[in-house]
């Protein structure tokens, strides 16, 4: 082998040696991923997020670590992700608030629509209309009559402006054409505690937060806000069956990355999400919560974005008409 040949060979070997570690270093993911959940630990969205994080970890081969960044109706956590480095290592699990924030909050430090890449829908959680267990009504028709009779003499609890329970309340009061006294809390837990204690009269919240209380008899359930009854609560009629057609709402959850996240990284995260949604364990755990994973066709980034944009358009006029803004 000539000197020139040896030099070329050595250079090629050195280049190959450098390229291999570089490729390995660039493989995604090669370190833990942070999933930001913009609400307190223990709530409905946190429950869904932790289940998905655990399942995604298996396929990704790296831990997906949940970080709860609560406050300001979920906008603090969303801002944290919108401003994060777009490398796939910081992602967001958020609910329907992603569709209402652009209207509820008129001044934000981030772009609530264009600051994110959609990674896929996760689930649609039904809502349940519930009340203190000794309320003076035996079914939905009697409850509606009571509301129309007492109006603002009844207290409606929610977990704060922009929370799912707040949004469901707006729709419900529109459906019955009657205003109640709204009592906002700083989270689902305190609101539910006061409903169980009988301090407030009514609430509309996700099955992830109400199913166990309904089964235990500590609160009374009057309707589920889906077109069909739930397998987890088969005796609970739909709102339409109870005499209130058109009162339908669910709290959908989706996964997001910061705007500008590379397409291959986003695709890898979506792949892990799709596998998680088809995991029999996830299906069973979601069923226990009164919900189910979305079909795979709805869990694509494109389907997610289209659904999200349509929901923004749905909620904007309702929030504007109510005149209840969070800033």
Buried (B, 14 or more C-beta within 10 A) or exposed (E): EEEEEEEEEEEEEEEEEEEEEEEEEEEBBEEEBBBBBBBBEEBBBBBBBBBBBBBBBEBBEBBBEBEBBBBBBBBBBBBBBBEBEBBBBBBBBBBBBBBBBBBBBEEBEBEBBEBBBBBBBBBBBBBBBBBBBEBEBEEBEBBBBBBEEBBEEBBBBBBBBBBBBBBBBBBBBBBBEBBBBBBBBEBBBEBBBBBBEEEBBBBBBBBBBBBEBBEEEBBBBBBBBBEEBBEBBEEBBBBBBBBBEEBBBBBBBBBBBBBEBBEEBBEBBBBBBBBBBEBEEBEEBBBEBBBBBBEEEBBBBEBBBEBBEEBBEEBBEBBEEBEBBBE
